[in-house]
Amino acid sequence: MKSGVILAGTDQVAVDVVAIGILRSLGTTEAVSRGSVWQLEQIRRAVELGLGASHADQIEIVTANAASQAIADQIRPLIV
């Protein structure tokens, strides 16, 4: 399934977290879909290294139109 989404950002962790949210919204492996995004090994390690956001409240999803905003609204609960 294609997401039809392009991600860009200056925060490496935020981009990865949102990408995981997209994967979760489309259906993914149990390993990726289980638990908090913030407890996934790669995200946890990136946060420990100070590479970017450490909580969903620090991530701003900027959209270009209503359709994009609908996708962002769908993803937001999946990245907490």
Buried (B, 14 or more C-beta within 10 A) or exposed (E): EEEEBEEEBEBEBBBBBBBBBBBBBEEEEEEEEEEEBBEBEEBBEBBEEEBBBBEBEEBEBEEEEEEBEEBBEEBBEBBE
